[in-house]
Structure formats: C-alpha cells, structure tokens
C-alpha cells in the first residue's frame, strides 16, 4: 500500500467532509461525530451527486441530490436503494490523514 498524506483531521469538521482530487479521481474524505475518518469515491452511482457535500450521520452519508444513503464503512447503499461506491483505505497518524493507494500516484496519470 502506498500512503499519501492529504491533511490534518482538524481540516474536516465533525460530521463533515472534504473532497480530494487525485490522479485516480475525486475522493470524499469524511469525519464522523466520533472522529472516525472514511474515504470513498466522491460520486453517487445514482445521479453522480457529490457525496462530499452530503450529510454525514453515524457511519453513513446521504447524497445531496436524491437522498440515497451510503455506508461509509462499506460503500454499500442502505435501505431500499441498490448500488455501491468504492471505498479507500485511510488512516490517521499523529492527527494527519493518509489515503492508501495500491500503486504509487504519478503526476502524469
């Protein structure tokens, strides 16, 4: 796993999110009320809504466009909705957020 620092946990408000643009796409990084950090693709499979602009509640996020709810842990749609969003490995070390990529990020990608 290749770990890349993207900022501080303090950069994301509790029950909030930020979007990070990587050569592999836009990633939503979410912070729960319990200070857990999760990362997933920043688009809803339903209509492409920016999940990083959604409402974080518990370990879930609600899409701002059509209220689909996704588990931050698994990326799976909850309730009657079907679909999923790819999640990414994330860790917090000394207050710094690190995203995990299977291969090194290259500027030319």
C-alpha positions as CSV (number, residue, x, y, z in Angstrom):
1,X,0.0,0.0,0.0
2,X,1.3,3.5,-0.9
3,X,0.2,6.0,1.7
4,X,-0.2,9.7,0.8
5,X,-0.8,12.5,3.3
6,X,-3.8,14.7,2.4
7,X,-4.0,16.9,5.5
8,X,-5.0,17.1,9.2
9,X,-8.0,15.6,10.8
10,X,-8.7,19.2,12.0
11,X,-9.2,20.2,8.4
12,X,-12.5,18.3,8.3
13,X,-15.3,19.4,10.7
14,X,-17.0,16.7,12.8
15,X,-19.9,15.2,10.7
16,X,-18.4,16.9,7.7
17,X,-16.3,16.0,4.6
18,X,-13.8,17.3,2.1
19,X,-13.0,16.4,-1.4
20,X,-9.5,15.5,-2.6
21,X,-8.6,15.3,-6.3
22,X,-6.1,12.6,-7.1
23,X,-4.8,11.3,-10.4
24,X,-7.2,8.4,-9.8
25,X,-10.3,10.6,-9.4
26,X,-12.1,12.6,-6.8
27,X,-12.2,11.2,-3.3
28,X,-14.6,12.2,-0.5
29,X,-13.0,12.1,3.0
30,X,-15.5,12.0,5.8
31,X,-15.2,12.6,9.6
32,X,-17.9,11.3,11.9
33,X,-19.0,12.7,15.2
34,X,-16.8,10.1,16.8
35,X,-13.8,11.3,14.9
36,X,-13.6,8.3,12.6
37,X,-12.3,9.0,9.2
38,X,-13.5,7.3,6.0
39,X,-12.8,7.8,2.3
40,X,-14.7,6.8,-0.8
41,X,-15.3,7.9,-4.4
42,X,-17.0,11.3,-4.4
43,X,-19.9,10.5,-6.7
44,X,-23.2,8.8,-6.1
45,X,-23.9,5.9,-8.6
46,X,-27.5,7.1,-8.9
47,X,-27.0,10.5,-10.5
48,X,-23.4,11.4,-9.8
49,X,-24.1,13.6,-6.8
50,X,-21.0,14.8,-4.9
51,X,-21.2,12.7,-1.7
52,X,-18.6,15.0,0.0
53,X,-21.4,17.6,0.0
54,X,-23.9,15.2,1.7
55,X,-25.0,14.9,5.3
56,X,-22.8,12.7,7.5
57,X,-24.8,10.8,10.2
58,X,-23.4,8.0,12.2
59,X,-21.2,6.0,9.8
60,X,-23.3,7.0,6.8
61,X,-23.6,9.8,4.3
62,X,-26.7,10.9,2.5
63,X,-26.3,12.1,-1.1
64,X,-27.3,15.8,-1.5
65,X,-29.2,15.2,-4.8
66,X,-31.7,12.4,-4.2
67,X,-31.1,11.3,-0.5
68,X,-29.5,7.9,-1.2
69,X,-27.7,6.8,1.9
70,X,-24.3,5.0,1.8
71,X,-22.3,3.2,4.5
72,X,-19.0,5.0,5.0
73,X,-17.5,1.6,6.1
74,X,-18.5,-0.5,3.1
75,X,-19.7,2.0,0.4
76,X,-22.9,0.0,0.0
77,X,-26.3,1.8,-0.4
78,X,-28.5,1.4,2.6
79,X,-32.3,0.9,2.8
80,X,-34.2,0.1,-0.4
81,X,-31.6,1.7,-2.7
82,X,-29.1,-0.5,-4.6
83,X,-25.6,0.2,-5.6
84,X,-22.2,1.0,-4.1
85,X,-19.3,3.4,-4.1
86,X,-15.7,2.3,-3.9
87,X,-14.1,2.9,-0.5
88,X,-10.4,3.6,0.1
89,X,-8.0,2.7,2.8
90,X,-7.5,5.6,5.2
91,X,-5.6,6.0,8.4
92,X,-4.8,8.8,10.9
93,X,-1.3,9.0,12.2
94,X,-0.5,11.8,14.7
95,X,-3.5,13.8,13.6
96,X,-2.5,13.5,9.9
97,X,-4.9,11.8,7.4
98,X,-3.3,9.3,5.0
99,X,-5.0,7.7,1.9
100,X,-3.9,4.3,0.7
101,X,-3.4,3.6,-3.0
102,X,-2.5,0.2,-4.4
103,X,0.0,1.8,-6.7
104,X,2.1,5.0,-6.5
105,X,0.4,8.2,-7.6
106,X,2.1,9.5,-10.7
107,X,1.7,13.1,-11.8
108,X,1.4,12.0,-15.4
109,X,-1.6,9.7,-14.7
